[in-house]
Amino acid sequence: MSARRPMTDKEKQFFNAFKLAIENERGAQGHYEKMAAMAEDPESRGLFEGLQREEAEHEEKLLQLYGEYKARFVSE
C-alpha cells in the first residue's frame, strides 16, 4: 500500500464534487419516493419505485468509491 499523503487543491475539489454527486443521488431518491406516493396507477408507481432503487444503487457505488479514494489520503 502506498503512503498516505495530504490532498492537493485539485483533489479536494474532486472530493467536493464527489460529495455533491452523493447528495444529488439522495435528493433524486427523495424525489422519486414522492412521485411514487403521488402516482395513482400501479405502473407509474412501479416506475418511480424502480428509479428510486436505481438511485440508491448509484449512491451505494459512489460511497464505496469515495471511501476507497479517501483511504489514500491523510485525514484533514
mmJSON file of the N, C-alpha and C atoms, coordinates in Angstrom:
{"data_MODEL":{"atom_site":{
"group_PDB":["ATOM","ATOM","ATOM","ATOM","ATOM","ATOM","ATOM","ATOM","ATOM","ATOM","ATOM","ATOM","ATOM","ATOM","ATOM","ATOM","ATOM","ATOM","ATOM","ATOM","ATOM","ATOM","ATOM","ATOM","ATOM","ATOM","ATOM","ATOM","ATOM","ATOM","ATOM","ATOM","ATOM","ATOM","ATOM","ATOM","ATOM","ATOM","ATOM","ATOM","ATOM","ATOM","ATOM","ATOM","ATOM","ATOM","ATOM","ATOM","ATOM","ATOM","ATOM","ATOM","ATOM","ATOM","ATOM","ATOM","ATOM","ATOM","ATOM","ATOM","ATOM","ATOM","ATOM","ATOM","ATOM","ATOM","ATOM","ATOM","ATOM","ATOM","ATOM","ATOM","ATOM","ATOM","ATOM","ATOM","ATOM","ATOM","ATOM","ATOM","ATOM","ATOM","ATOM","ATOM","ATOM","ATOM","ATOM","ATOM","ATOM","ATOM","ATOM","ATOM","ATOM","ATOM","ATOM","ATOM","ATOM","ATOM","ATOM","ATOM","ATOM","ATOM","ATOM","ATOM","ATOM","ATOM","ATOM","ATOM","ATOM","ATOM","ATOM","ATOM","ATOM","ATOM","ATOM","ATOM","ATOM","ATOM","ATOM","ATOM","ATOM","ATOM","ATOM","ATOM","ATOM","ATOM","ATOM","ATOM","ATOM","ATOM","ATOM","ATOM","ATOM","ATOM","ATOM","ATOM","ATOM","ATOM","ATOM","ATOM","ATOM","ATOM","ATOM","ATOM","ATOM","ATOM","ATOM","ATOM","ATOM","ATOM","ATOM","ATOM","ATOM","ATOM","ATOM","ATOM","ATOM","ATOM","ATOM","ATOM","ATOM","ATOM","ATOM","ATOM","ATOM","ATOM","ATOM","ATOM","ATOM","ATOM","ATOM","ATOM","ATOM","ATOM","ATOM","ATOM","ATOM","ATOM","ATOM","ATOM","ATOM","ATOM","ATOM","ATOM","ATOM","ATOM","ATOM","ATOM","ATOM","ATOM","ATOM","ATOM","ATOM","ATOM","ATOM","ATOM","ATOM","ATOM","ATOM","ATOM","ATOM","ATOM","ATOM","ATOM","ATOM","ATOM","ATOM","ATOM","ATOM","ATOM","ATOM","ATOM","ATOM","ATOM","ATOM","ATOM","ATOM","ATOM","ATOM","ATOM","ATOM","ATOM","ATOM","ATOM","ATOM","ATOM","ATOM","ATOM"],
"id":[1,2,3,4,5,6,7,8,9,10,11,12,13,14,15,16,17,18,19,20,21,22,23,24,25,26,27,28,29,30,31,32,33,34,35,36,37,38,39,40,41,42,43,44,45,46,47,48,49,50,51,52,53,54,55,56,57,58,59,60,61,62,63,64,65,66,67,68,69,70,71,72,73,74,75,76,77,78,79,80,81,82,83,84,85,86,87,88,89,90,91,92,93,94,95,96,97,98,99,100,101,102,103,104,105,106,107,108,109,110,111,112,113,114,115,116,117,118,119,120,121,122,123,124,125,126,127,128,129,130,131,132,133,134,135,136,137,138,139,140,141,142,143,144,145,146,147,148,149,150,151,152,153,154,155,156,157,158,159,160,161,162,163,164,165,166,167,168,169,170,171,172,173,174,175,176,177,178,179,180,181,182,183,184,185,186,187,188,189,190,191,192,193,194,195,196,197,198,199,200,201,202,203,204,205,206,207,208,209,210,211,212,213,214,215,216,217,218,219,220,221,222,223,224,225,226,227,228],
"type_symbol":["N","C","C","N","C","C","N","C","C","N","C","C","N","C","C","N","C","C","N","C","C","N","C","C","N","C","C","N","C","C","N","C","C","N","C","C","N","C","C","N","C","C","N","C","C","N","C","C","N","C","C","N","C","C","N","C","C","N","C","C","N","C","C","N","C","C","N","C","C","N","C","C","N","C","C","N","C","C","N","C","C","N","C","C","N","C","C","N","C","C","N","C","C","N","C","C","N","C","C","N","C","C","N","C","C","N","C","C","N","C","C","N","C","C","N","C","C","N","C","C","N","C","C","N","C","C","N","C","C","N","C","C","N","C","C","N","C","C","N","C","C","N","C","C","N","C","C","N","C","C","N","C","C","N","C","C","N","C","C","N","C","C","N","C","C","N","C","C","N","C","C","N","C","C","N","C","C","N","C","C","N","C","C","N","C","C","N","C","C","N","C","C","N","C","C","N","C","C","N","C","C","N","C","C","N","C","C","N","C","C","N","C","C","N","C","C","N","C","C","N","C","C","N","C","C","N","C","C"],
"label_atom_id":["N","CA","C","N","CA","C","N","CA","C","N","CA","C","N","CA","C","N","CA","C","N","CA","C","N","CA","C","N","CA","C","N","CA","C","N","CA","C","N","CA","C","N","CA","C","N","CA","C","N","CA","C","N","CA","C","N","CA","C","N","CA","C","N","CA","C","N","CA","C","N","CA","C","N","CA","C","N","CA","C","N","CA","C","N","CA","C","N","CA","C","N","CA","C","N","CA","C","N","CA","C","N","CA","C","N","CA","C","N","CA","C","N","CA","C","N","CA","C","N","CA","C","N","CA","C","N","CA","C","N","CA","C","N","CA","C","N","CA","C","N","CA","C","N","CA","C","N","CA","C","N","CA","C","N","CA","C","N","CA","C","N","CA","C","N","CA","C","N","CA","C","N","CA","C","N","CA","C","N","CA","C","N","CA","C","N","CA","C","N","CA","C","N","CA","C","N","CA","C","N","CA","C","N","CA","C","N","CA","C","N","CA","C","N","CA","C","N","CA","C","N","CA","C","N","CA","C","N","CA","C","N","CA","C","N","CA","C","N","CA","C","N","CA","C","N","CA","C","N","CA","C","N","CA","C","N","CA","C","N","CA","C","N","CA","C"],
"label_alt_id":[null,null,null,null,null,null,null,null,null,null,null,null,null,null,null,null,null,null,null,null,null,null,null,null,null,null,null,null,null,null,null,null,null,null,null,null,null,null,null,null,null,null,null,null,null,null,null,null,null,null,null,null,null,null,null,null,null,null,null,null,null,null,null,null,null,null,null,null,null,null,null,null,null,null,null,null,null,null,null,null,null,null,null,null,null,null,null,null,null,null,null,null,null,null,null,null,null,null,null,null,null,null,null,null,null,null,null,null,null,null,null,null,null,null,null,null,null,null,null,null,null,null,null,null,null,null,null,null,null,null,null,null,null,null,null,null,null,null,null,null,null,null,null,null,null,null,null,null,null,null,null,null,null,null,null,null,null,null,null,null,null,null,null,null,null,null,null,null,null,null,null,null,null,null,null,null,null,null,null,null,null,null,null,null,null,null,null,null,null,null,null,null,null,null,null,null,null,null,null,null,null,null,null,null,null,null,null,null,null,null,null,null,null,null,null,null,null,null,null,null,null,null,null,null,null,null,null,null],
"label_comp_id":["MET","MET","MET","SER","SER","SER","ALA","ALA","ALA","ARG","ARG","ARG","ARG","ARG","ARG","PRO","PRO","PRO","MET","MET","MET","THR","THR","THR","ASP","ASP","ASP","LYS","LYS","LYS","GLU","GLU","GLU","LYS","LYS","LYS","GLN","GLN","GLN","PHE","PHE","PHE","PHE","PHE","PHE","ASN","ASN","ASN","ALA","ALA","ALA","PHE","PHE","PHE","LYS","LYS","LYS","LEU","LEU","LEU","ALA","ALA","ALA","ILE","ILE","ILE","GLU","GLU","GLU","ASN","ASN","ASN","GLU","GLU","GLU","ARG","ARG","ARG","GLY","GLY","GLY","ALA","ALA","ALA","GLN","GLN","GLN","GLY","GLY","GLY","HIS","HIS","HIS","TYR","TYR","TYR","GLU","GLU","GLU","LYS","LYS","LYS","MET","MET","MET","ALA","ALA","ALA","ALA","ALA","ALA","MET","MET","MET","ALA","ALA","ALA","GLU","GLU","GLU","ASP","ASP","ASP","PRO","PRO","PRO","GLU","GLU","GLU","SER","SER","SER","ARG","ARG","ARG","GLY","GLY","GLY","LEU","LEU","LEU","PHE","PHE","PHE","GLU","GLU","GLU","GLY","GLY","GLY","LEU","LEU","LEU","GLN","GLN","GLN","ARG","ARG","ARG","GLU","GLU","GLU","GLU","GLU","GLU","ALA","ALA","ALA","GLU","GLU","GLU","HIS","HIS","HIS","GLU","GLU","GLU","GLU","GLU","GLU","LYS","LYS","LYS","LEU","LEU","LEU","LEU","LEU","LEU","GLN","GLN","GLN","LEU","LEU","LEU","TYR","TYR","TYR","GLY","GLY","GLY","GLU","GLU","GLU","TYR","TYR","TYR","LYS","LYS","LYS","ALA","ALA","ALA","ARG","ARG","ARG","PHE","PHE","PHE","VAL","VAL","VAL","SER","SER","SER","GLU","GLU","GLU"],
"label_asym_id":["A","A","A","A","A","A","A","A","A","A","A","A","A","A","A","A","A","A","A","A","A","A","A","A","A","A","A","A","A","A","A","A","A","A","A","A","A","A","A","A","A","A","A","A","A","A","A","A","A","A","A","A","A","A","A","A","A","A","A","A","A","A","A","A","A","A","A","A","A","A","A","A","A","A","A","A","A","A","A","A","A","A","A","A","A","A","A","A","A","A","A","A","A","A","A","A","A","A","A","A","A","A","A","A","A","A","A","A","A","A","A","A","A","A","A","A","A","A","A","A","A","A","A","A","A","A","A","A","A","A","A","A","A","A","A","A","A","A","A","A","A","A","A","A","A","A","A","A","A","A","A","A","A","A","A","A","A","A","A","A","A","A","A","A","A","A","A","A","A","A","A","A","A","A","A","A","A","A","A","A","A","A","A","A","A","A","A","A","A","A","A","A","A","A","A","A","A","A","A","A","A","A","A","A","A","A","A","A","A","A","A","A","A","A","A","A","A","A","A","A","A","A","A","A","A","A","A","A"],
"label_entity_id":["1","1","1","1","1","1","1","1","1","1","1","1","1","1","1","1","1","1","1","1","1","1","1","1","1","1","1","1","1","1","1","1","1","1","1","1","1","1","1","1","1","1","1","1","1","1","1","1","1","1","1","1","1","1","1","1","1","1","1","1","1","1","1","1","1","1","1","1","1","1","1","1","1","1","1","1","1","1","1","1","1","1","1","1","1","1","1","1","1","1","1","1","1","1","1","1","1","1","1","1","1","1","1","1","1","1","1","1","1","1","1","1","1","1","1","1","1","1","1","1","1","1","1","1","1","1","1","1","1","1","1","1","1","1","1","1","1","1","1","1","1","1","1","1","1","1","1","1","1","1","1","1","1","1","1","1","1","1","1","1","1","1","1","1","1","1","1","1","1","1","1","1","1","1","1","1","1","1","1","1","1","1","1","1","1","1","1","1","1","1","1","1","1","1","1","1","1","1","1","1","1","1","1","1","1","1","1","1","1","1","1","1","1","1","1","1","1","1","1","1","1","1","1","1","1","1","1","1"],
"label_seq_id":[1,1,1,2,2,2,3,3,3,4,4,4,5,5,5,6,6,6,7,7,7,8,8,8,9,9,9,10,10,10,11,11,11,12,12,12,13,13,13,14,14,14,15,15,15,16,16,16,17,17,17,18,18,18,19,19,19,20,20,20,21,21,21,22,22,22,23,23,23,24,24,24,25,25,25,26,26,26,27,27,27,28,28,28,29,29,29,30,30,30,31,31,31,32,32,32,33,33,33,34,34,34,35,35,35,36,36,36,37,37,37,38,38,38,39,39,39,40,40,40,41,41,41,42,42,42,43,43,43,44,44,44,45,45,45,46,46,46,47,47,47,48,48,48,49,49,49,50,50,50,51,51,51,52,52,52,53,53,53,54,54,54,55,55,55,56,56,56,57,57,57,58,58,58,59,59,59,60,60,60,61,61,61,62,62,62,63,63,63,64,64,64,65,65,65,66,66,66,67,67,67,68,68,68,69,69,69,70,70,70,71,71,71,72,72,72,73,73,73,74,74,74,75,75,75,76,76,76],
"pdbx_PDB_ins_code":[null,null,null,null,null,null,null,null,null,null,null,null,null,null,null,null,null,null,null,null,null,null,null,null,null,null,null,null,null,null,null,null,null,null,null,null,null,null,null,null,null,null,null,null,null,null,null,null,null,null,null,null,null,null,null,null,null,null,null,null,null,null,null,null,null,null,null,null,null,null,null,null,null,null,null,null,null,null,null,null,null,null,null,null,null,null,null,null,null,null,null,null,null,null,null,null,null,null,null,null,null,null,null,null,null,null,null,null,null,null,null,null,null,null,null,null,null,null,null,null,null,null,null,null,null,null,null,null,null,null,null,null,null,null,null,null,null,null,null,null,null,null,null,null,null,null,null,null,null,null,null,null,null,null,null,null,null,null,null,null,null,null,null,null,null,null,null,null,null,null,null,null,null,null,null,null,null,null,null,null,null,null,null,null,null,null,null,null,null,null,null,null,null,null,null,null,null,null,null,null,null,null,null,null,null,null,null,null,null,null,null,null,null,null,null,null,null,null,null,null,null,null,null,null,null,null,null,null],
"Cartn_x":[0.841,0.0,0.879,0.518,1.314,1.086,2.054,1.958,0.809,0.132,-0.945,-0.339,-0.987,-0.474,-1.637,-1.322,-2.377,-2.89,-4.108,-4.704,-4.219,-4.108,-3.857,-5.179,-5.116,-6.341,-7.253,-6.669,-7.461,-8.156,-7.472,-8.065,-9.183,-9.006,-10.065,-11.307,-11.111,-12.24,-12.943,-12.15,-12.703,-13.572,-13.099,-13.867,-15.113,-15.022,-16.222,-17.261,-16.815,-17.729,-18.316,-17.502,-17.956,-19.069,-18.85,-19.863,-21.152,-21.033,-22.204,-22.968,-22.232,-22.883,-23.666,-23.105,-23.79,-25.056,-24.936,-26.106,-27.183,-26.767,-27.731,-28.455,-27.734,-28.365,-29.405,-29.085,-30.03,-31.25,-31.015,-32.125,-33.042,-32.445,-33.242,-34.075,-33.498,-34.261,-35.501,-35.329,-36.457,-37.503,-37.043,-37.957,-38.778,-38.113,-38.828,-39.755,-39.352,-40.224,-41.527,-41.424,-42.617,-43.469,-42.804,-43.539,-44.287,-43.648,-44.3,-45.523,-45.389,-46.514,-47.677,-47.384,-48.434,-49.033,-48.312,-48.784,-50.087,-51.032,-52.342,-52.444,-51.595,-51.685,-50.445,-50.617,-49.525,-48.322,-48.555,-47.446,-46.531,-47.127,-46.333,-45.633,-46.369,-45.783,-44.569,-44.724,-43.622,-42.423,-42.689,-41.602,-40.811,-41.512,-40.832,-40.114,-40.71,-40.037,-38.763,-38.814,-37.629,-36.536,-36.942,-35.965,-35.335,-36.141,-35.615,-34.565,-34.848,-33.884,-32.587,-32.714,-31.518,-30.658,-31.308,-30.56,-29.879,-30.531,-29.923,-28.688,-28.759,-27.603,-26.466,-26.8,-25.776,-25.104,-25.928,-25.383,-24.433,-24.835,-24.006,-22.661,-22.69,-21.445,-20.554,-21.164,-20.389,-19.772,-20.527,-19.987,-18.816,-18.938,-17.853,-16.597,-16.758,-15.608,-15.018,-15.886,-15.425,-14.542,-15.002,-14.215,-12.888,-12.887,-11.644,-10.647,-11.118,-10.23,-9.75,-10.665,-10.343,-9.275,-9.27,-8.301,-6.859,-6.702,-5.358,-4.728,-5.526,-5.052,-5.093,-4.295,-4.284,-5.572,-6.199,-7.398,-7.069,-7.991,-7.744,-8.842],
"Cartn_y":[-1.184,0.0,1.238,2.213,3.43,4.296,5.175,6.067,7.044,7.317,8.3,9.685,10.623,11.986,12.972,14.233,15.248,15.418,15.897,16.131,17.443,17.453,18.704,19.47,20.732,21.519,20.891,20.399,19.764,18.512,17.744,16.544,16.908,17.991,18.453,18.84,19.501,19.858,18.606,17.597,16.33,15.709,15.69,15.086,15.9,17.199,18.02,17.718,17.531,17.17,15.782,14.881,13.53,13.6,14.42,14.583,15.147,16.098,16.685,15.627,14.761,13.687,12.763,12.461,11.61,12.301,13.588,14.349,14.379,14.518,14.535,13.205,12.115,10.792,10.664,11.156,11.106,11.969,13.138,14.015,13.386,12.735,12.073,10.951,10.235,9.175,9.753,10.861,11.507,11.979,12.509,12.977,11.809,10.705,9.552,8.914,8.964,8.445,9.246,10.566,11.422,11.159,10.999,10.739,9.409,8.392,7.089,7.209,7.982,8.157,8.888,9.767,10.528,9.785,8.804,8.086,7.358,7.502,6.89,5.502,5.202,3.881,3.046,1.752,0.861,0.912,1.101,1.142,2.336,3.495,4.696,4.554,4.069,3.871,2.949,1.857,0.912,1.535,2.381,3.07,3.933,4.753,5.644,4.877,3.786,2.96,2.342,1.932,1.386,2.43,3.633,4.715,5.05,5.014,5.261,4.211,2.951,1.881,2.07,2.492,2.736,3.831,4.9,5.997,5.524,4.643,4.094,3.263,2.53,1.752,2.676,3.762,4.737,5.315,5.674,6.225,5.233,3.992,2.958,2.826,2.822,2.727,3.941,5.121,6.34,6.347,5.916,5.869,4.896,3.772,2.792,3.374,3.954,4.55,5.703,6.52,7.651,7.148,6.108,5.554,4.988,4.321,3.753,4.848,5.894,7.002,7.75,7.992,8.766,8.07,6.735,5.98,6.218,6.769,7.048,8.292,9.07,10.353,10.457,11.366,11.668,12.39,12.068,12.79,14.243,15.071,16.526,17.168],
"Cartn_z":[0.0,0.0,0.0,-0.806,-0.879,0.356,0.589,1.747,1.563,2.651,2.608,2.625,1.954,1.855,1.891,2.164,2.111,0.678,0.549,-0.768,-1.362,-2.674,-3.387,-3.471,-3.874,-4.037,-5.089,-6.172,-7.222,-6.696,-5.887,-5.299,-4.329,-3.584,-2.682,-3.478,-4.624,-5.479,-5.987,-6.346,-6.814,-5.733,-4.495,-3.408,-3.084,-3.208,-3.01,-4.086,-5.325,-6.407,-6.156,-5.624,-5.291,-4.248,-3.219,-2.172,-2.749,-3.656,-4.294,-5.095,-5.793,-6.561,-5.627,-4.475,-3.5,-2.991,-2.678,-2.232,-3.31,-4.571,-5.678,-5.806,-5.616,-5.667,-4.553,-3.381,-2.263,-2.546,-3.12,-3.47,-4.506,-5.49,-6.52,-5.909,-4.95,-4.279,-3.611,-2.924,-2.259,-3.253,-4.371,-5.407,-5.957,-6.284,-6.83,-5.799,-4.534,-3.481,-3.437,-3.522,-3.521,-4.753,-5.892,-7.13,-7.04,-6.475,-6.324,-5.423,-4.361,-3.43,-4.095,-5.03,-5.703,-6.891,-7.396,-8.587,-8.287,-9.166,-8.96,-9.564,-10.546,-11.163,-10.815,-10.704,-10.304,-11.253,-12.54,-13.493,-13.23,-13.044,-12.742,-11.395,-10.405,-9.075,-9.17,-9.91,-10.069,-10.76,-11.753,-12.441,-11.47,-10.685,-9.755,-8.641,-8.194,-7.181,-7.765,-9.017,-9.67,-9.828,-10.2,-10.329,-8.976,-7.936,-6.589,-6.228,-6.529,-6.243,-7.03,-8.285,-9.092,-8.49,-8.033,-7.41,-6.125,-5.375,-4.159,-4.513,-5.621,-6.069,-6.488,-7.171,-7.553,-6.306,-5.32,-4.078,-3.422,-3.364,-2.741,-3.452,-4.784,-5.553,-5.32,-5.32,-5.086,-3.698,-2.7,-1.333,-1.236,-1.906,-1.889,-2.539,-3.724,-4.408,-3.61,-3.037,-2.229,-1.09,-0.411,0.691,0.233,-0.907,-1.435,-1.8,-2.467,-2.833,-1.593,-0.686,0.521,1.362,1.355,2.15,1.695,0.526,0.003,0.612,1.313,1.799,3.313,3.824,5.249,5.583,6.694,7.116,7.322,6.879,7.033,7.815],
"occupancy":[1.0,1.0,1.0,1.0,1.0,1.0,1.0,1.0,1.0,1.0,1.0,1.0,1.0,1.0,1.0,1.0,1.0,1.0,1.0,1.0,1.0,1.0,1.0,1.0,1.0,1.0,1.0,1.0,1.0,1.0,1.0,1.0,1.0,1.0,1.0,1.0,1.0,1.0,1.0,1.0,1.0,1.0,1.0,1.0,1.0,1.0,1.0,1.0,1.0,1.0,1.0,1.0,1.0,1.0,1.0,1.0,1.0,1.0,1.0,1.0,1.0,1.0,1.0,1.0,1.0,1.0,1.0,1.0,1.0,1.0,1.0,1.0,1.0,1.0,1.0,1.0,1.0,1.0,1.0,1.0,1.0,1.0,1.0,1.0,1.0,1.0,1.0,1.0,1.0,1.0,1.0,1.0,1.0,1.0,1.0,1.0,1.0,1.0,1.0,1.0,1.0,1.0,1.0,1.0,1.0,1.0,1.0,1.0,1.0,1.0,1.0,1.0,1.0,1.0,1.0,1.0,1.0,1.0,1.0,1.0,1.0,1.0,1.0,1.0,1.0,1.0,1.0,1.0,1.0,1.0,1.0,1.0,1.0,1.0,1.0,1.0,1.0,1.0,1.0,1.0,1.0,1.0,1.0,1.0,1.0,1.0,1.0,1.0,1.0,1.0,1.0,1.0,1.0,1.0,1.0,1.0,1.0,1.0,1.0,1.0,1.0,1.0,1.0,1.0,1.0,1.0,1.0,1.0,1.0,1.0,1.0,1.0,1.0,1.0,1.0,1.0,1.0,1.0,1.0,1.0,1.0,1.0,1.0,1.0,1.0,1.0,1.0,1.0,1.0,1.0,1.0,1.0,1.0,1.0,1.0,1.0,1.0,1.0,1.0,1.0,1.0,1.0,1.0,1.0,1.0,1.0,1.0,1.0,1.0,1.0,1.0,1.0,1.0,1.0,1.0,1.0,1.0,1.0,1.0,1.0,1.0,1.0,1.0,1.0,1.0,1.0,1.0,1.0],
"B_iso_or_equiv":[0.0,0.0,0.0,0.0,0.0,0.0,0.0,0.0,0.0,0.0,0.0,0.0,0.0,0.0,0.0,0.0,0.0,0.0,0.0,0.0,0.0,0.0,0.0,0.0,0.0,0.0,0.0,0.0,0.0,0.0,0.0,0.0,0.0,0.0,0.0,0.0,0.0,0.0,0.0,0.0,0.0,0.0,0.0,0.0,0.0,0.0,0.0,0.0,0.0,0.0,0.0,0.0,0.0,0.0,0.0,0.0,0.0,0.0,0.0,0.0,0.0,0.0,0.0,0.0,0.0,0.0,0.0,0.0,0.0,0.0,0.0,0.0,0.0,0.0,0.0,0.0,0.0,0.0,0.0,0.0,0.0,0.0,0.0,0.0,0.0,0.0,0.0,0.0,0.0,0.0,0.0,0.0,0.0,0.0,0.0,0.0,0.0,0.0,0.0,0.0,0.0,0.0,0.0,0.0,0.0,0.0,0.0,0.0,0.0,0.0,0.0,0.0,0.0,0.0,0.0,0.0,0.0,0.0,0.0,0.0,0.0,0.0,0.0,0.0,0.0,0.0,0.0,0.0,0.0,0.0,0.0,0.0,0.0,0.0,0.0,0.0,0.0,0.0,0.0,0.0,0.0,0.0,0.0,0.0,0.0,0.0,0.0,0.0,0.0,0.0,0.0,0.0,0.0,0.0,0.0,0.0,0.0,0.0,0.0,0.0,0.0,0.0,0.0,0.0,0.0,0.0,0.0,0.0,0.0,0.0,0.0,0.0,0.0,0.0,0.0,0.0,0.0,0.0,0.0,0.0,0.0,0.0,0.0,0.0,0.0,0.0,0.0,0.0,0.0,0.0,0.0,0.0,0.0,0.0,0.0,0.0,0.0,0.0,0.0,0.0,0.0,0.0,0.0,0.0,0.0,0.0,0.0,0.0,0.0,0.0,0.0,0.0,0.0,0.0,0.0,0.0,0.0,0.0,0.0,0.0,0.0,0.0,0.0,0.0,0.0,0.0,0.0,0.0],
"pdbx_formal_charge":[null,null,null,null,null,null,null,null,null,null,null,null,null,null,null,null,null,null,null,null,null,null,null,null,null,null,null,null,null,null,null,null,null,null,null,null,null,null,null,null,null,null,null,null,null,null,null,null,null,null,null,null,null,null,null,null,null,null,null,null,null,null,null,null,null,null,null,null,null,null,null,null,null,null,null,null,null,null,null,null,null,null,null,null,null,null,null,null,null,null,null,null,null,null,null,null,null,null,null,null,null,null,null,null,null,null,null,null,null,null,null,null,null,null,null,null,null,null,null,null,null,null,null,null,null,null,null,null,null,null,null,null,null,null,null,null,null,null,null,null,null,null,null,null,null,null,null,null,null,null,null,null,null,null,null,null,null,null,null,null,null,null,null,null,null,null,null,null,null,null,null,null,null,null,null,null,null,null,null,null,null,null,null,null,null,null,null,null,null,null,null,null,null,null,null,null,null,null,null,null,null,null,null,null,null,null,null,null,null,null,null,null,null,null,null,null,null,null,null,null,null,null,null,null,null,null,null,null],
"auth_seq_id":[1,1,1,2,2,2,3,3,3,4,4,4,5,5,5,6,6,6,7,7,7,8,8,8,9,9,9,10,10,10,11,11,11,12,12,12,13,13,13,14,14,14,15,15,15,16,16,16,17,17,17,18,18,18,19,19,19,20,20,20,21,21,21,22,22,22,23,23,23,24,24,24,25,25,25,26,26,26,27,27,27,28,28,28,29,29,29,30,30,30,31,31,31,32,32,32,33,33,33,34,34,34,35,35,35,36,36,36,37,37,37,38,38,38,39,39,39,40,40,40,41,41,41,42,42,42,43,43,43,44,44,44,45,45,45,46,46,46,47,47,47,48,48,48,49,49,49,50,50,50,51,51,51,52,52,52,53,53,53,54,54,54,55,55,55,56,56,56,57,57,57,58,58,58,59,59,59,60,60,60,61,61,61,62,62,62,63,63,63,64,64,64,65,65,65,66,66,66,67,67,67,68,68,68,69,69,69,70,70,70,71,71,71,72,72,72,73,73,73,74,74,74,75,75,75,76,76,76],
"auth_comp_id":["MET","MET","MET","SER","SER","SER","ALA","ALA","ALA","ARG","ARG","ARG","ARG","ARG","ARG","PRO","PRO","PRO","MET","MET","MET","THR","THR","THR","ASP","ASP","ASP","LYS","LYS","LYS","GLU","GLU","GLU","LYS","LYS","LYS","GLN","GLN","GLN","PHE","PHE","PHE","PHE","PHE","PHE","ASN","ASN","ASN","ALA","ALA","ALA","PHE","PHE","PHE","LYS","LYS","LYS","LEU","LEU","LEU","ALA","ALA","ALA","ILE","ILE","ILE","GLU","GLU","GLU","ASN","ASN","ASN","GLU","GLU","GLU","ARG","ARG","ARG","GLY","GLY","GLY","ALA","ALA","ALA","GLN","GLN","GLN","GLY","GLY","GLY","HIS","HIS","HIS","TYR","TYR","TYR","GLU","GLU","GLU","LYS","LYS","LYS","MET","MET","MET","ALA","ALA","ALA","ALA","ALA","ALA","MET","MET","MET","ALA","ALA","ALA","GLU","GLU","GLU","ASP","ASP","ASP","PRO","PRO","PRO","GLU","GLU","GLU","SER","SER","SER","ARG","ARG","ARG","GLY","GLY","GLY","LEU","LEU","LEU","PHE","PHE","PHE","GLU","GLU","GLU","GLY","GLY","GLY","LEU","LEU","LEU","GLN","GLN","GLN","ARG","ARG","ARG","GLU","GLU","GLU","GLU","GLU","GLU","ALA","ALA","ALA","GLU","GLU","GLU","HIS","HIS","HIS","GLU","GLU","GLU","GLU","GLU","GLU","LYS","LYS","LYS","LEU","LEU","LEU","LEU","LEU","LEU","GLN","GLN","GLN","LEU","LEU","LEU","TYR","TYR","TYR","GLY","GLY","GLY","GLU","GLU","GLU","TYR","TYR","TYR","LYS","LYS","LYS","ALA","ALA","ALA","ARG","ARG","ARG","PHE","PHE","PHE","VAL","VAL","VAL","SER","SER","SER","GLU","GLU","GLU"],
"auth_asym_id":["A","A","A","A","A","A","A","A","A","A","A","A","A","A","A","A","A","A","A","A","A","A","A","A","A","A","A","A","A","A","A","A","A","A","A","A","A","A","A","A","A","A","A","A","A","A","A","A","A","A","A","A","A","A","A","A","A","A","A","A","A","A","A","A","A","A","A","A","A","A","A","A","A","A","A","A","A","A","A","A","A","A","A","A","A","A","A","A","A","A","A","A","A","A","A","A","A","A","A","A","A","A","A","A","A","A","A","A","A","A","A","A","A","A","A","A","A","A","A","A","A","A","A","A","A","A","A","A","A","A","A","A","A","A","A","A","A","A","A","A","A","A","A","A","A","A","A","A","A","A","A","A","A","A","A","A","A","A","A","A","A","A","A","A","A","A","A","A","A","A","A","A","A","A","A","A","A","A","A","A","A","A","A","A","A","A","A","A","A","A","A","A","A","A","A","A","A","A","A","A","A","A","A","A","A","A","A","A","A","A","A","A","A","A","A","A","A","A","A","A","A","A","A","A","A","A","A","A"],
"auth_atom_id":["N","CA","C","N","CA","C","N","CA","C","N","CA","C","N","CA","C","N","CA","C","N","CA","C","N","CA","C","N","CA","C","N","CA","C","N","CA","C","N","CA","C","N","CA","C","N","CA","C","N","CA","C","N","CA","C","N","CA","C","N","CA","C","N","CA","C","N","CA","C","N","CA","C","N","CA","C","N","CA","C","N","CA","C","N","CA","C","N","CA","C","N","CA","C","N","CA","C","N","CA","C","N","CA","C","N","CA","C","N","CA","C","N","CA","C","N","CA","C","N","CA","C","N","CA","C","N","CA","C","N","CA","C","N","CA","C","N","CA","C","N","CA","C","N","CA","C","N","CA","C","N","CA","C","N","CA","C","N","CA","C","N","CA","C","N","CA","C","N","CA","C","N","CA","C","N","CA","C","N","CA","C","N","CA","C","N","CA","C","N","CA","C","N","CA","C","N","CA","C","N","CA","C","N","CA","C","N","CA","C","N","CA","C","N","CA","C","N","CA","C","N","CA","C","N","CA","C","N","CA","C","N","CA","C","N","CA","C","N","CA","C","N","CA","C","N","CA","C","N","CA","C","N","CA","C","N","CA","C","N","CA","C","N","CA","C"],
"pdbx_PDB_model_num":[1,1,1,1,1,1,1,1,1,1,1,1,1,1,1,1,1,1,1,1,1,1,1,1,1,1,1,1,1,1,1,1,1,1,1,1,1,1,1,1,1,1,1,1,1,1,1,1,1,1,1,1,1,1,1,1,1,1,1,1,1,1,1,1,1,1,1,1,1,1,1,1,1,1,1,1,1,1,1,1,1,1,1,1,1,1,1,1,1,1,1,1,1,1,1,1,1,1,1,1,1,1,1,1,1,1,1,1,1,1,1,1,1,1,1,1,1,1,1,1,1,1,1,1,1,1,1,1,1,1,1,1,1,1,1,1,1,1,1,1,1,1,1,1,1,1,1,1,1,1,1,1,1,1,1,1,1,1,1,1,1,1,1,1,1,1,1,1,1,1,1,1,1,1,1,1,1,1,1,1,1,1,1,1,1,1,1,1,1,1,1,1,1,1,1,1,1,1,1,1,1,1,1,1,1,1,1,1,1,1,1,1,1,1,1,1,1,1,1,1,1,1,1,1,1,1,1,1]
}}}
